[in-house]
Amino acid sequence: MEISVMSGKGGTGKTTVSINLALSAGEKIRFLDCDVEEPDAKIFLLPRMERIEYSTVSIPVIDEKLCTYCGKCAEFCIFNALAVIKKKILFFERLCRSCSGCWLICPERAITEGKRENGIIRYGEVGEISFMEGELKAGEETGYSIVRDMRKIPYKKDLITIIDCPPGLSPTLLEAIDKTDFSIVVTEPSETAFHDMRLSLELLERLKIPCGVIINKSSGRESFIEDYCSKKKIDILLTIPFDMEIACLYSKGIPFSIEIPLWKNKFRDIFKKIVKSGKSL
């Protein structure tokens, strides 16, 4: 089973929920930090890193000895990564989206597939958690290929996976939640977070992924979130208060479920509820 944790708006507590859920599960967990632009779950989990791999994207390699400068590749590329000027073909690497169309359409087979590194995948262990994180290389625009590579890596199917997704609604997010069995949407009582929560829930509805909501940093003024979820028949799984003790533990890099047994029990109950619902699907 795969459980994705997403938020829409950044800073609502998505990683906090992911970490505490993993630590409270009471069984071996596979944890994927797919927030490739800002992977920070390791700050709280402190895994022992064991190895790294490099993630790559496909790019065209052009053999100008074979090229007739017909321009079909440039016409095909909607991202304008290729241009043909007289007897010269130009490739703008940062515009390429690795769709593979140019080397498939080239009539002279003058374009072949090449590779370029765009990020790193790190592997580690901590307690009962098998840890993996992706990190986008500086200067790269999108990390969906890193997340795709992470999710393709073989693992024992009896392991339950928790995916800490990137914020927003991007191709990278879509790769992270694709075909997951359940998604938790983390929000907070602010208009911006509420707006993004609705977009996230609409996306999950279209993808037919079962979901629930966790309200973080609760101030007691989130009735508008509760009313919306009630209208949409979406469960509010947990409400986490805007609490000084939790905030102080967070500032020290300590997951609060470790120090406060009440919260460990609450997260474990949510985990069991989600796993049970997944088995009945």
Protein Blocks (a to p, Z undefined) as FASTA:
>chain_A
ZZdddekjghilmmmmmmmmmmmnopacddddfblklccklmmnopacfbdcdddddddd
ddfklpgolommmmmmmnopaccehjaccddfklpgolommmmmmmnlpaccddddfbdc
ddddehjbccddddddehiabfklmmmmmmmpgcdfkbccdddddedjdfklmmmmgopa
bdcddddddfklmmmmmmmmmmmmmnopacddddehiehiammmmmmmmmnopacfbdcd
ddfklmmmmmnopafklmmmklmmmmmmmmmmmmmmmmmZZ
